Amino acid sequence: MAVESLRADDEYGAEPPRPTGLLDVLSVAAVALDTRGRVVFWTPQAEDLFGYTAEDVLGKYAARLLIRPEHLQAVVGMFTEVLDTGRGWAGAFPIRHKDGSSRLTEFRTMRLLDDLGDVYALGIAADHTLLQRVETDLALCERLINQSPIGLALMDPDLKYLLVNPALERIDGIPAEDHIGRHLRETLPFPDVDTVESALRQVLTTGRPLLDQYHVGRPPADPDHEHAWSLSFYRLEDPGGRILGAAASVVDVTERHHAAAEADRARRRLALIADASTRVGTTLEVEQTARELADICAPVLADVVAVDVLDSALALRRARRPDNGPELFRALALKAAQPTEALRAADPPGDVAAYEGDRLVTLCVHTGRPVLVRHVSPRDLRQIARDAEAGAILAQAGVHSYLAVPLIAHGEILGALDLKRTSNPLPFDEDDVVLAAELASRAAVAIDNARWFQSVRNTALTLQRSLLPDHSPHHTGLELASRYQPAQATSEVGGDWYDVIPLADDKTALVVGDVMGNGIDAAATMGRLRTATCAYADLDLAPGAVLQHLDKITCDLEHYIVTCLYMVFDPRTRQCTIANAGHMPPALARPGRAPAFLELPTAAPLGVGGIPFETTTTELVPGDLLVLYTDGLVETRQHPIDDRLDVLLGFLDEPPRSLEQTCDLLLHGLRHPDDHDDVALLVARAL
């Protein structure tokens, strides 16, 4: 055994000895040897540990005195390596005691040098059995006694009892000595012993303590009455990280549980409702609102929460009169208080599932009333689950109580809030029905607002995209790419647009503009201005004149201000004529030069009225890259606009890439998921 131990530890090579931190509190023996292995230093603690006095060992060869012949070669090899390499050795091996017995001893061995350069080997040692017992005792004191002084148990990694205190004897009615060596499940009076054992193994695996787990059962000491306990589990480790086992603290909270239950539940209900008023409906997004409702309900109200909305309600179809037929639900949110098999029986968010008329959730939306099943039976599970397989999963997960509450807003039934309890031993009661109905009512109004908002937003987005142009297959002298991206937050679609207009003599007009405002009105105004721009472009007017006409039209549009950049490219002369109405300056990137913004005369936006627009000319040679964009690409609420414009130029200063890649780079590099403005982007390269 000693040889194997030495060889195993020797594999670690240059690894430093693993400190336990416990040698400081033990009576540690110290022994020093010279290079020939003779004892030159022997402490009184060494005499206590090995039985030899200093007179017995000083000047003698330690190996022959303390090591049995079968271990001699391994020990000499270790000793030689320590002296030759200076690498310490740590481990345990048996030492021959003076009385002839073998004592398993914990060693730390290292090389020493004195001021004359002489080499010695120093070994510090302690009784291995004592060391292990002290480690266990210290861990128990530190992790358990200070934190949970009532009802303590220490178990090994196999969940067999190592120690039980008198308080736990009184709680479970089993003498302490009858616990030792027995498995956890042999003594627990809980019907959900599998859950407790699974939780303990999870604590052993992850190291995360599990605190204040309520369990109800009938202990052997009082089999006629149910008791309530609060269980907490902790993983015990030695200072080196080795897992020693698990500790459990058990507190009998039966009287306190019954006495404070009602008051506590009332406080929690008030707090939950107050919390829901601030956390549910923070956005105008249906899915997010459903997730917020599920987050509020788990774990305070239920262990497993699902929010399902009628597919007809999401589609804004008029609800038919309730009957006994099936209903089509779309799952919006699913939340569990802790990992559970019950999740596999639920519809994943986004899925659409048909529930027959005999299902309880269907009955809930047909009647518009809560459905409560205090104690779930196998027959009830068949009416709760979507099919037989899902019902079996719910049974395996321990679903014992069920509650479904309708989501009703402005008299319309939108769907249902589905609640299940697994680890919470209490069944749903009428107070839970009232609380769930209150939460569902608040969430239903938010979901109703969100679905109508999303409908309007989708309509505006559809209108916006339908008004944007498709590129024609060919524009003489130009390669083009474009993007339109609506606002990513919950704000409505805006009025940003771009256009590419083919003109006579192979000319091309490029337009980018921004109607200040959002929603369908802004998109419709953008469509009117885009149509007018195309009409004036066909007249072959100078860019300044086109903007002058657009300004008159915009003045007739109440409450709207528009920025616009209009330019015409002539491939024969390579000239671009440009006019600007309060818009962001275009960026120009030329091969071999640093990107820069075109310097254009400042002008007021369209809609101000009576202000002329000046036309300027610039040359666009082959290879030049021109970027036209709306302010949503560069403006944020956190950064100065000049800094953002510098960032844009920085992206254009990178190695050449395709126009499609350039569009993607600018959008991904400059846009944030929560930006509150849409973006129109038009990129052109001279050929």
N, C-alpha and C positions, 0 to 999 in steps of 0.2 A: 504493500500500500504506500509506504513512504517513497519507494523508488518511483512509482507512478506519479505521486504528487509532485515530486521534484521535477520529473521530466515534463509534466504538464505545465508547471509554472515556468519552466525554463524556455518554453516555446515563445514566451512573450519578449524574449531578447532584451532590447533596450528599454522596454516599458518600465516606468518607475513603479515601486511597490505601491499597492493600493492601501492607502491609510484608512483605518477604521475610525480614528478619532476617539476610541475608547481606551487605548493604552494609557491615556493621560489620567484616567480615573482608577486604573488598576495598580496593583503592586507589581511593577514590571522588573524582571530580572535583566541584568546586563552582564555580558561575558565578552572579554577581549582575548584574541589569539594572536600570536606572532606568525611570521611567514611559514614556520614549520608546523604550525597547528598546535603549539603548546599554549596552555592557559596562562595568561599574564595578568588577568584582572577578573575578579569574581566577587559579586555583590552579595550581601546577606539575602536578598530576595532570590538569588540563584540557589542558595542553599535551601531555602524554603521550597522552591519549585522542583529541584532535582535530588535533594537529600544529601548532597555532598557538601562538606565544609570547605573553606578556602584551603586549609592544610591538605585536604584530600586531593585537590585538583591543581593547585598552582604549580606550574612548571611541567605538568604532565600533558600528554597528547590527548586532546579533547575527544577526537573521533573514537579512539580505542576505548575511552572511558564511558562515553555517553551514547555511542551509536552501536546498534547491533550489527554483526558481521554482514548480514544480507543487505544492509543499507549503506555500508561503508563506502563502496565505490561511488555511489551517486552523491553522497555528501562531500567526499573529497573532491569530486569534479566540480561541484557547486562552489566549494571553498576556493579552489584554484581559480575559477573564473572570476569570482568577486575580486580577488587580489590582483589578477592580471588585467582585467578590463576596467575595474572600478565601478561596474554596474552592480547595483544592489540586488538582493534577492528577497522575496517575500513569500511565505507559504507556511504550511503546517506539516510536520512529520513526527513520528514517535521518537521519544528520547528514553533511554534506559535509566530508570530511577535507581537510586542506591539500593532500594529494597528488592531490585530485580524485575520489577514490573515496568511496563512501557507506558509512558504518558504522552498523549498527543499534545504537541506544543505548537503555539503560534510564534513564528520567528520573523524578525526583520534584520537582515544581515547587510553590512556595508563595509567598505574599505576606509581605513583611517591612516592619516600621515601625521607624525609628530614633527616638532621643530627641527629635528635632525635628519628628516627625510626617511625615517624608518616607517615601514608599512605594517599595519595591523588589520585584523578583521574584528569588527564589533558586531555582536549579536544581541538584540534585545528580544525578550521572550515573555510570554504569558501563557497560562494554562488555557488550552483551546476550548475546553468545555465551559470553563468559567467565563471566558470572553463571549461565547455565544449567548450564555444565559444573561449576562449583563447587557448585551446588545438588545436582546428581546425585552428585558425589563425596562430599559431606558425608552425604547420605542413605545411600549405600552403606556408608560407614564406621560411621555411627551404628547402622544397623539390622542390618547383617550381620557386619562384621568383629568387633565386640565380642561378638556372640552365637554365631556359628557360623563359626569361622575356617577350616574345611576344606570344600573343594568348594563354591565360591560362584559364583552366576550372577545377572546382572541382566537382566531382560527388559522390553520396552516393554509397553503395555497390550494389544497384539496378540499377546503371548507370543513375540516375536522377540528373539533374544539381542542384548544391547548390550555385555555384558562377561562374560568367563569367566576364572576364575583358574587358575593352573597345577595346583592340586590337582584340579580338575574334569577337566582334560585327562587326568590320570593315571587317574581313575576310569572315564571313559567311552571313553578311548582315541582321542579326536578332538582335533586341535590347536585351540587357542583361536581362531585366525583363521578356521577352518572353521565355527565356531559362529556368528560374527557375521552377523546378518541372516537366519539360518535360523530356522525355527519350532521350537518346543519338541519337537513330536512327531517331527521329523526326526532327532533325536539321542538320544532316550530309549531305552534298551534294555529297557524294561518291556513285558510283554504287556498290562498294564492301562493303557496310555497314555491312553486316553479318561478313565479315572477320575482320573488325575493332572491332566490338562488341566481337567476339570470342577472339581476341587478348587481349582486355581489361580484359575480364573475366579470361584469363590465367594469366595475370599480377596480378589480385586480388587473384588468387589461389596460385601462386608460390611465389609472392613477387619479382620476377625478372623483372626489368624495360625492356621495349621494346623501342628501340631508333631509331630515324631517319627512320621511315616507310614512304615511298613515296606513295602518293595517288593523283589521278587525278579526277577532277569532275567539275561540273558547279554550282557555288554558286548562290543563289537567287539574290545577288547583281549584278551579271554579268552572266546571264543565256546563253548568246550567245557565250561565250568563255570558253575554258577549262583552268583551273588553276591547278597548282601543289602545293602540300603542303607536308611538312615534319612533321610527327606526332611522338610524343614520349609519352609513357604511364608509370606511376609510381604508385605504391601502397603507400597509406598514412596510417601510424600507429601512435598511441599515444605512449608515452614512455613506457607504460606497455605492448605493443604488440597488443593492440586491433586495428582491421582494421577499419579505419574511412571511407575509400572509395578509389577512384582513381582520379588521376590528369592527365590532358592531356595538352601538349604544342603543339601548331600549328603554323607553320611558313610558310607564303606564299613565295614559292621559284620559282614562275613561271618564272620571268625574269632571275634569276640566273640559273635556270634549263635549259632554252633554250640556254642561252648564253654560258654556260660552258659545255654543254652536249658533244659536239663533242671533245673538248680538253680532257675532262675527260675520255671519252671512249677510246681515242687514248692512253692516258697514261696507262689506265687499261689493254689494250690489250698488250702493250709492257711489262708491269709488269707480266701479266699472262703468256706470252710466256717465259719470263726469268725464272719465277718460275717453269714452266713446264719442262724446260731443266734440272733442278736439282731435281725435285720431281717425275717425271715420268720415270720409268725404272730403279729404284734403285736396283732391284733384278732380277734374271732370273726366275721369277715365273709369269705365265700368269695371274692368278687371281689377284695377288698383283699389277701388272702393270695396269690392268683394274681398280682396286679400286683407284689407284693413279690418273688415268685420270679422273675418276668421281669426286674425291675430288677436283681436280683443277677446274673443270667446274662449280661446285655448291658452292656458289650461284652466282659467278661473271657472268657466261655466261647463266646459266639456273637455274630454280627452281627445276626441276626434271631431273636427268641424268641417262641414262642406257647405258651400254656397252655390246653389244651382238655380239658374234663371230659365224660364220658358223661352224656347227658341223663337216663338212667335212674338214675345215681348221685345226681344233684342232686335227683331226685324221690323218692329213698329207696326206689326199687323194687328188688326182689330181682333180682340179676343172673342172667341165664340162662347156660347153659353156652356157652362160646365156640364159634363155628362159622365158616364161611367167608363168611357174609353181611355186609351193610353194617352200619355203626354210626352212631348219631346223636350228634353231638358239639355241645356248647355252648361257644363261644369265650368264655373268661373274661379273658384278658390278651394283649396284643400289644405288643412292644417292639423297637425298632431302635436300634442303636448310633449310627447316623447316617442322614440321609435316604436312602431307597432305594426303587426301584420294587417291590421284593419285598413291600412292605406291601400293595400293591394285590392281590396274589395270595392274601393271607391273609383269613381270616374275621374281620370286625370284632367286637370284644368285645360279647357279648350275642346275637349271631346263632347260629342253630342250623343245622347243615349235616350232610348225610348223606354219608359216605365209604364207597365200595364196599369189598368184601372184599379186593380186590387192592391197595388203598392201603397204604402202609407204616405210617401211623399206626394203621390198623385192625389190621394184623398185629401191631403193638406191643401193643395192648390185648388182642388175642385170645391171644397167647402169654405175655403178662406179662414179656417180655424186651426189652432194648434192640434197636433196629434201627440199624445203622451202615452208611452208604455213604460210604466215604472220598473217592472221586472220582466225582462225580455225572455221569452220562451223560444224553443226551436221553431215553433210555428210562426212566431212574430218575426224571427230572422228571415224567414222565407218571404215575408211581406215587406221587410226593410230593404233587403238586398235586391240588386237588379236581376240576379239569377241564382240557381242552386249553388253553383261553385262559389260565388261571392258570399252567400249565406254561410257556407262551411268555413270560409276564412274569417268571417266575423265571429263565429262561434269559437274558433281557435284563438282569436285575439282576446276573447273574454268580454265581449260587449254584453253588458247586463242591464243597461237602461238606455232609452231612446226618446228623443224629442224632435219634432219637426214643427217649425213656425213659419207661416206664410210671410212673404215680402209683399207688402201692400203699400202703394203710393197713389194718392188721389183717387182712391176707390178701385184701382186696377191691380190685379194680382200679377206680380212679376215673376215670382218663383218661390223658393223656400230656403230657409236656414235649417240645415240638418245637423243634429247634435247627438253624439254617442259618448257613453262613459265605459271605460275599461278598467284603468287602475284606480280611479276614484270609486271607493266602495259605496258611496251614498247614491241611491236612486234619484232621478229627477222628481221634483215635487211641484206643487202649484206655484210656489214662490219662484222656482226656476222658470216656469212657463211665463209668468208676468215679466221677469227680467229679460228673457229671450225675446218676448214680443216687443218690449220697449227698444231693445237693440236693433231688432229686425225692422221696426218701423222707421227708426232714424236712418238706417242704412238704405232702406228701400227708396226714401225720398232722394238720397244722394245718387243712388243707381239710376233712378228715373231721370234726374237732371242730367246725369252723365250720358245716358243713352240718347236723349234728345240732342244734347250738345254734339255728340259724336256724329249723329245723323246730319246735323247742319254743317259740321266741319267737313264731313265726307262729301256733301253736296258741293260746298265751296271748292274743295280740292279737285273734284271731278270737273267742275266748271273751269277752274284755273288751268288745269292740264289740257282741257279740250281747246282752250283759246291759244295755247302756245303752239308755235309752228313746228312742222317737220322739215328737216333740211332737204333741199332739193339735191339730187345726186351730184350736180356739178356747178361750181362757181369758178369762173375763169380767174386764175391767179391766186386763189385762196383755198386753204384747207381749214375746215371748221369743226368745232366740237362745242357742245353746250350741256348745261345742266339746269334743272329747276329742282330745288329742295324746299319743301314747306317747313314751317317752324316745327321743331321737335318737341316743344313743350305743349301744354294744353291750350295755348293761345290759338286763335283762328288763323286760317289761311289768309295771306296778304295779297297785295296787288302787284308784285314784282313780275316783270316780263322781259323777254328778249325777242328779237326778230331778225331774220335774214331775208332781204328783199332783192330779187334779181331785177336789174334795170336795163335799159337799152344800152347798146354798144358794150356789152359784157361787163357793165358796171355792177357793183353789189353794194346795197345799203345795209349797214349794221346798226341795230337799235338795241338799247337796253334802258329800262325805265322802272320807276317805283312809284306806285300810287300809295300815298300815306294813308294808312287805315288797314282794316282787315275784314274778313268775312265775305259773304256773297256780293255785297254792294261794291267792295273794293275790286273783286275779281271781275264783276260786270263792267265797272268803269275802265278797268284795264283793257277789256275786250273792245270797248268803244274807241279808246285812244289808239289801240293797235290797228284797228280797221281804218281809222282816219289817217294814221301814219302811212299805211300802205297806199291809200288813195293819193295823198300828197306826194309820195315818192314817185308815183307814176308820172307826175307832171314835170319831173326833172328839175325840181326847184333846188336852190342852194340849201344846205343844211340849216342855216340860220332862218331862212324863209319858212322851211317846214316847221321849225319850232315856233315861229311866230303864229302860224295858223293853229297849231296845237294849243298854244297859249289861249287863243280866243275860245276854242272849244272848252278848255278846262275851266275858264272863267264862268262858263254857263253851267258847270257842274257844281252844285252847292256843296260846300264844306270839303272840297278836295284840293289838295296840293300835290303836285307830281314833279318828280325829278326825271330828267331824260337826257340821254346822250345819243346824238344822231350823227352818223358819218357815212360817207360814200367813198368807195375805193374804185379807182380807175386802173385796170391792169396794164393799159397801154402806156400811161405816163408814170405809173407807180405812185400816184399821188392820192392822199386821203384828205378829203375836206371834212371838217368836224365842227359841230356846234354843240354847246353844252348848256343845259338848263338846270343848274344847281346840283348836278350829279357828281358822283365820285370820279376822279380823273382815271382814265385808262392807263394801264401799265404796259410798257414796251420793253421787250428783252431782245437785244441784238447780239448775234454771235460775236464773242470777243470783247464785249462791253458789259459794264454793270447795268442791270435792269434799272429803269427809272420811270417816273410818272410823266406823262405828257403835260406840258405847261399850257393850259388853256385859259382864256379869259373867263373871269368869274361872271356868273349871271344868276338871276333869280330863278326859282323853280317855275314851272308852268302853273298858271292859275293866279299869279300875282297880278298880271295884266299891265300893258303899256310899257314894257321894258324890252328893248331890242336885243337880239341874240346875234353875236358876232361869229362869222365863219372863219376858221383858220385852216391852214394846210400843212401837212407833214408828209414826208416820204416814207414809203414802206417797201424796203428792198427784200429780195429773196432771203429767206431764213429768219426774217423778223417775226417775233411772236407778240401779238397784241391781246391783252386781257381786258375785257369789259365785264363789269360786275355791279351788283347792287350792294347797298351798305350793310345788309345782313351778313355778308361774308366777313367783314372786318370789324364791325362795331360790337362791343360788349359792354356790360355794365360795370366791369371791374378794371378795364385797361384803357389807357389813353389811346385815342384814334391814331396818333402818329406812331406809337409803338406797334400797333397792329398793321399799319401800312408797311412799316419796315419788315415785319415778319412776312408779309406777302411778297415783297421784293426778294427776301431771302430764299423763299421757295423757288422763285424764278431764276435765281442765280445758280441753281444746281445743274448737273449735267443734263443735256438735252434728252427729252423723252417724248413719247407720242402725245398728241393733244388729249386723247382720252385719259391717259395716265396723268397729264397735267391737271385736268379737271378733278380727278379723284384726289390727287395730292392736295390741291387747294382746299377742297371741301373737308377732307379728313383732317388736314393740318390746322385749319382755321376755325372749323365749326365745333361747337360743344353740344352734347346731347340735349341740354336744356335751353338752347338759344331760343329767344322769343321773337325772331323775325325770319321771314323766308328769304331765299337767295335765288337770284337769276345770274347765271354765269355763261359768258360767251367768249370763246377763245379762237383766235384766227392766226394762221401762219401764212406768210407770203411765199408763193411757190416760184 
